[in-house]
Amino acid sequence: MQQRNEDGYLEVLSMEEYLTKRKKLREQEKRKGQERLRRETRALLLAEMYG
């Protein structure tokens, strides 16, 4: 597999490296989504209390 590194150059990855990187990225995206959901929920609760 080939993937662009941070400098924009192509690098060759093994299938295992590729899958490991994808898994890590998915976990980061999932955490960001959960954090955003918590912030939005907290904001809605405050709005309901004072609304």
N, CA, C and O of each residue as an XYZ file, in Angstrom:
204
protein
N       0.844     -1.175      0.000
C       0.000      0.000      0.000
C       0.891      1.241      0.000
O       1.995      1.231      0.544
N       0.398      2.288     -0.610
C       1.124      3.550     -0.616
C       0.272      4.612      0.069
O      -0.953      4.633     -0.050
N       0.956      5.483      0.783
C       0.258      6.547      1.489
C       1.175      7.756      1.530
O       2.395      7.618      1.616
N       0.589      8.930      1.468
C       1.400     10.149      1.538
C       1.750     10.419      2.995
O       0.896     10.343      3.878
N       3.014     10.734      3.231
C       3.417     11.067      4.591
C       3.197     12.560      4.827
O       2.641     13.248      3.971
N       3.628     13.059      5.975
C       3.375     14.456      6.341
C       4.028     15.439      5.373
O       3.531     16.551      5.190
N       5.136     15.040      4.754
C       5.830     15.926      3.818
C       5.240     15.870      2.418
O       5.664     16.619      1.539
N       4.265     14.992      2.199
C       3.626     14.895      0.900
C       4.240     13.848     -0.007
O       3.789     13.673     -1.139
N       5.260     13.146      0.468
C       5.895     12.115     -0.338
C       5.185     10.783     -0.139
O       4.644     10.507      0.932
N       5.194      9.963     -1.183
C       4.597      8.636     -1.069
C       5.522      7.726     -0.281
O       6.740      7.764     -0.457
N       4.950      6.917      0.576
C       5.723      5.917      1.295
C       5.014      4.576      1.160
O       3.789      4.520      1.051
N       5.779      3.512      1.167
C       5.219      2.173      1.024
C       4.950      1.626      2.417
O       5.827      1.634      3.281
N       3.723      1.148      2.627
C       3.325      0.589      3.912
C       2.942     -0.870      3.741
O       2.410     -1.269      2.705
N       3.219     -1.653      4.762
C       2.715     -3.018      4.746
C       1.227     -2.963      5.069
O       0.737     -1.957      5.582
N       0.524     -4.021      4.776
C      -0.911     -4.072      5.062
C      -1.154     -3.880      6.559
O      -2.099     -3.198      6.954
N      -0.307     -4.479      7.384
C      -0.451     -4.359      8.837
C      -0.288     -2.905      9.286
O      -1.062     -2.420     10.111
N       0.722     -2.207      8.742
C       0.929     -0.800      9.095
C      -0.262      0.048      8.666
O      -0.717      0.919      9.408
N      -0.759     -0.214      7.468
C      -1.902      0.529      6.950
C      -3.120      0.347      7.850
O      -3.777      1.319      8.222
N      -3.419     -0.908      8.199
C      -4.586     -1.183      9.036
C      -4.433     -0.579     10.425
O      -5.408     -0.099     11.004
N      -3.222     -0.598     10.960
C      -2.973     -0.002     12.273
C      -3.215      1.505     12.240
O      -3.833      2.062     13.147
N      -2.721      2.165     11.180
C      -2.936      3.612     11.056
C      -4.417      3.943     10.899
O      -4.903      4.897     11.505
N      -5.137      3.166     10.092
C      -6.572      3.404      9.894
C      -7.326      3.234     11.206
O      -8.210      4.029     11.525
N      -6.980      2.200     11.965
C      -7.651      1.956     13.245
C      -7.427      3.128     14.194
O      -8.356      3.574     14.867
N      -6.198      3.625     14.246
C      -5.876      4.747     15.118
C      -6.659      5.994     14.701
O      -7.183      6.712     15.553
N      -6.739      6.252     13.389
C      -7.491      7.410     12.902
C      -8.974      7.298     13.235
O      -9.597      8.278     13.643
N      -9.542      6.102     13.063
C     -10.965      5.910     13.388
C     -11.231      6.142     14.865
O     -12.242      6.742     15.230
N     -10.318      5.664     15.726
C     -10.484      5.872     17.166
C     -10.432      7.357     17.509
O     -11.205      7.829     18.342
N      -9.522      8.096     16.871
C      -9.435      9.538     17.117
C     -10.711     10.245     16.671
O     -11.219     11.115     17.379
N     -11.229      9.876     15.506
C     -12.463     10.481     15.000
C     -13.632     10.172     15.923
O     -14.477     11.034     16.165
N     -13.686      8.959     16.435
C     -14.764      8.562     17.335
C     -14.708      9.381     18.626
O     -15.739      9.840     19.117
N     -13.486      9.564     19.180
C     -13.345     10.351     20.406
C     -13.766     11.799     20.192
O     -14.424     12.391     21.047
N     -13.386     12.371     19.048
C     -13.768     13.754     18.749
C     -15.282     13.884     18.657
O     -15.854     14.858     19.147
N     -15.927     12.917     18.037
C     -17.383     12.930     17.915
C     -18.058     12.832     19.269
O     -19.054     13.509     19.524
N     -17.512     11.981     20.145
C     -18.087     11.829     21.477
C     -17.921     13.109     22.289
O     -18.837     13.509     23.008
N     -16.759     13.753     22.179
C     -16.531     15.008     22.899
C     -17.492     16.086     22.422
O     -18.048     16.827     23.233
N     -17.691     16.179     21.107
C     -18.607     17.184     20.556
C     -20.030     16.923     21.028
O     -20.755     17.859     21.366
N     -20.431     15.658     21.052
C     -21.772     15.309     21.497
C     -21.974     15.695     22.960
O     -23.034     16.204     23.325
N     -20.963     15.458     23.802
C     -21.070     15.838     25.214
C     -21.224     17.346     25.369
O     -22.034     17.810     26.172
N     -20.449     18.113     24.601
C     -20.548     19.584     24.682
C     -21.927     20.058     24.247
O     -22.522     20.923     24.889
N     -22.435     19.490     23.154
C     -23.750     19.898     22.658
C     -24.845     19.525     23.654
O     -25.771     20.304     23.880
N     -24.743     18.349     24.243
C     -25.736     17.909     25.224
C     -25.718     18.829     26.437
O     -26.768     19.218     26.947
N     -24.516     19.173     26.894
C     -24.386     20.064     28.046
C     -25.013     21.421     27.735
O     -25.693     22.000     28.583
N     -24.789     21.926     26.537
C     -25.351     23.220     26.142
C     -26.872     23.155     26.099
O     -27.547     24.094     26.522
N     -27.414     22.048     25.588
C     -28.871     21.907     25.537
C     -29.472     21.838     26.935
O     -30.520     22.430     27.194
N     -28.815     21.124     27.826
C     -29.320     21.033     29.197
C     -29.341     22.406     29.860
O     -30.307     22.759     30.537
N     -28.282     23.175     29.664
C     -28.248     24.523     30.237
C     -29.331     25.405     29.626
O     -29.965     26.187     30.334
N     -29.543     25.287     28.334
C     -30.569     26.084     27.663
C     -31.954     25.726     28.187
O     -32.797     26.608     28.357
N     -32.197     24.451     28.443
C     -33.497     24.034     28.974
C     -33.701     24.550     30.392
O     -34.811     24.924     30.770
N     -32.621     24.570     31.178
C     -32.740     25.032     32.561
C     -33.086     26.515     32.620
O     -33.879     26.937     33.463
N     -32.496     27.304     31.729
C     -32.683     28.748     31.775
C     -33.684     29.255     30.748
O     -33.944     30.455     30.670
N     -34.247     28.341     29.959
C     -35.138     28.762     28.878
C     -36.573     28.791     29.220
O     -37.401     29.132     28.376
